[in-house]
Amino acid sequence: MADSYREQLIKDSEFLRNDKRMGTELVDKLVLQLNRIYPQILNDKEAQKFRNLGVPTAIRLVELLSHLQGKGEEACYEFYRALHIHAEDVYFSLPTRIHRRGPWFFLSCFTVVVGVAFLYYHSEGKGLGDDTRKVLGFTTLGFGTQAKEVLISYIDDCSRK
């Protein structure tokens, strides 16, 4: 059975505390998201406490994570949701996210790379047909930002040939 969001947040807390990407701006965005959309998770007074610039960001983050763990499952889930919205790169590098990927994830990544290489070698000098461009364009839907940019730039380069 999969870990609960609270258990995941406990496991991910150390990583989040040490990640340099969890700066003042991101912590503020997360607090505002939780306060505005879910005031039952973070009321105005709590949000002010976690946004106090007089307190170092690292301390505010530790207190926020502890507060959310104490609030329970829904609060932890909404934190992950906010993190995914505001910092996709951080979200996908969390230890609990990487662990969940397992062998099928890496096999599918390898398959995509082989497919792109195959297309590249077979279309070299010819350019891509409209159908191939459409397929590659739709392929980017399931990928993160960096993978999308690579595939889209590849499609653009091939269509110029």
Backbone torsions as a table, in degrees:
resi	resn	phi	psi	omega
1	MET	NA	142.5	-177.6
2	ALA	-72.4	152.9	176.7
3	ASP	-65.6	151.2	173.4
4	SER	-73.2	164.1	178.8
5	TYR	-63.1	-33.6	177.9
6	ARG	-64.3	-45.3	178.4
7	GLU	-63.8	-38.8	177.5
8	GLN	-63.5	-42.5	-179.4
9	LEU	-65.2	-35.2	175.8
10	ILE	-62.2	-44.2	179.7
11	LYS	-68.4	-36.6	-176.6
12	ASP	-84.1	-12.9	-173.9
13	SER	-57.7	-45.1	-179.1
14	GLU	-61.8	-43.8	177.8
15	PHE	-59.6	-46.4	-178.7
16	LEU	-63.0	-39.9	179.7
17	ARG	-64.8	-31.8	-176.2
18	ASN	-95.1	-9.1	-177.3
19	ASP	-79.2	122.2	-178.1
20	LYS	-65.7	-21.2	179.7
21	ARG	-71.6	-14.9	179.3
22	MET	-85.2	64.2	-177.7
23	GLY	-86.8	-176.3	-177.0
24	THR	-56.4	-46.5	-177.3
25	GLU	-62.1	-45.0	-179.0
26	LEU	-67.7	-43.8	178.6
27	VAL	-60.0	-41.6	177.7
28	ASP	-62.7	-41.8	177.9
29	LYS	-61.0	-42.7	-179.5
30	LEU	-65.0	-44.1	179.3
31	VAL	-62.2	-45.9	179.9
32	LEU	-62.7	-41.4	178.2
33	GLN	-59.7	-48.0	-178.7
34	LEU	-67.3	-36.8	-178.6
35	ASN	-72.4	-44.8	-176.4
36	ARG	-73.7	-42.1	-175.5
37	ILE	-89.8	-33.3	-177.4
38	TYR	-129.4	71.3	-178.7
39	PRO	-63.5	-16.9	175.8
40	GLN	-73.3	-19.2	176.4
41	ILE	-87.6	-47.0	177.3
42	LEU	-132.6	107.4	177.5
43	ASN	-77.8	177.0	-175.8
44	ASP	-60.6	-41.3	-178.7
45	LYS	-65.0	-43.7	178.7
46	GLU	-65.2	-41.4	179.4
47	ALA	-61.0	-42.2	177.5
48	GLN	-60.2	-40.7	179.4
49	LYS	-61.9	-43.4	-177.0
50	PHE	-79.6	-10.0	177.9
51	ARG	-105.7	4.0	-177.6
52	ASN	-67.3	109.7	-177.7
53	LEU	-70.9	-10.5	175.8
54	GLY	-73.2	-16.7	178.9
55	VAL	-104.4	134.0	180.0
56	PRO	-56.9	145.1	-177.4
57	THR	-56.5	-39.9	-178.4
58	ALA	-60.2	-40.5	-179.9
59	ILE	-70.6	-42.5	179.0
60	ARG	-62.1	-38.2	179.3
61	LEU	-65.9	-44.6	178.2
62	VAL	-59.3	-45.0	-179.8
63	GLU	-66.6	-38.7	178.3
64	LEU	-63.2	-46.4	-179.9
65	LEU	-62.2	-42.2	177.5
66	SER	-64.6	-41.8	179.3
67	HIS	-60.7	-45.5	-178.6
68	LEU	-66.2	-39.0	177.5
69	GLN	-62.1	-38.3	178.0
70	GLY	-69.6	-28.2	179.6
71	LYS	-74.6	-22.8	175.3
72	GLY	109.4	-169.0	-171.3
73	GLU	-59.2	-49.2	-176.6
74	GLU	-63.2	-41.1	179.9
75	ALA	-63.1	-42.4	179.1
76	CYS	-66.2	-41.8	177.3
77	TYR	-59.3	-46.1	-178.2
78	GLU	-67.2	-31.9	174.2
79	PHE	-62.4	-47.0	178.5
80	TYR	-61.5	-39.8	178.9
81	ARG	-62.5	-45.7	178.4
82	ALA	-64.3	-40.6	178.6
83	LEU	-63.0	-40.9	178.7
84	HIS	-62.8	-39.7	-179.7
85	ILE	-69.0	-46.0	-171.4
86	HIS	-92.9	-22.2	-177.6
87	ALA	-149.3	73.5	-177.6
88	GLU	-57.6	-38.4	-179.5
89	ASP	-63.9	-39.7	177.1
90	VAL	-68.1	-45.8	-177.8
91	TYR	-56.6	-46.9	-177.1
92	PHE	-77.3	-10.3	176.9
93	SER	-98.6	3.5	177.8
94	LEU	-63.3	142.3	179.3
95	PRO	-54.6	-38.9	-179.5
96	THR	-72.4	-25.7	176.9
97	ARG	-76.1	-44.6	-178.8
98	ILE	-64.1	-41.5	-179.4
99	HIS	-62.6	-36.3	-177.9
100	ARG	-70.4	-19.8	-173.8
101	ARG	-65.6	-42.1	174.3
102	GLY	61.3	-172.1	-174.3
103	PRO	-68.8	-31.9	-178.8
104	TRP	-66.6	-35.8	177.6
105	PHE	-61.9	-48.5	-177.8
106	PHE	-68.5	-34.0	175.6
107	LEU	-64.3	-42.2	179.3
108	SER	-67.2	-38.0	176.2
109	CYS	-62.1	-44.0	178.5
110	PHE	-61.4	-41.6	179.5
111	THR	-62.3	-42.2	178.5
112	VAL	-63.4	-43.9	-179.9
113	VAL	-62.4	-43.6	178.5
114	VAL	-63.2	-41.9	178.5
115	GLY	-61.9	-44.3	178.6
116	VAL	-64.8	-41.6	178.1
117	ALA	-62.6	-42.3	178.3
118	PHE	-59.8	-47.5	178.2
119	LEU	-61.1	-41.4	-178.3
120	TYR	-62.4	-48.4	-176.7
121	TYR	-70.4	-32.2	-179.2
122	HIS	-84.9	-15.8	-179.9
123	SER	-109.1	6.7	-176.7
124	GLU	-60.3	124.3	179.2
125	GLY	85.7	-16.7	-177.5
126	LYS	-100.0	-25.3	-171.9
127	GLY	81.8	168.4	-178.9
128	LEU	-97.7	145.5	174.6
129	GLY	-75.4	165.6	-178.9
130	ASP	-60.2	-40.8	-178.8
131	ASP	-64.6	-41.1	-179.7
132	THR	-65.4	-40.9	177.5
133	ARG	-61.7	-40.5	179.5
134	LYS	-64.0	-44.5	-179.5
135	VAL	-62.2	-46.0	179.0
136	LEU	-65.4	-36.1	177.1
137	GLY	-62.3	-43.2	178.7
138	PHE	-72.0	-28.3	178.4
139	THR	-60.3	-32.2	-176.9
140	THR	-69.6	-14.4	-176.3
141	LEU	-59.1	-35.9	-176.0
142	GLY	-89.7	0.3	-175.0
143	PHE	-98.3	165.5	174.6
144	GLY	-75.7	177.0	-173.9
145	THR	-58.1	-46.2	-175.9
146	GLN	-67.0	-41.2	178.9
147	ALA	-65.8	-39.0	177.1
148	LYS	-59.4	-46.2	-178.4
149	GLU	-61.5	-40.7	179.8
150	VAL	-64.6	-49.5	-178.7
151	LEU	-65.3	-40.8	-179.7
152	ILE	-66.5	-40.3	177.6
153	SER	-66.5	-34.3	176.6
154	TYR	-64.3	-43.5	179.4
155	ILE	-62.3	-43.7	179.2
156	ASP	-61.8	-44.9	179.5
157	ASP	-61.5	-42.6	-178.7
158	CYS	-69.2	-33.8	-177.4
159	SER	-75.3	-16.1	177.1
160	ARG	-79.6	-18.1	-177.2
161	LYS	-70.1	NA	NA
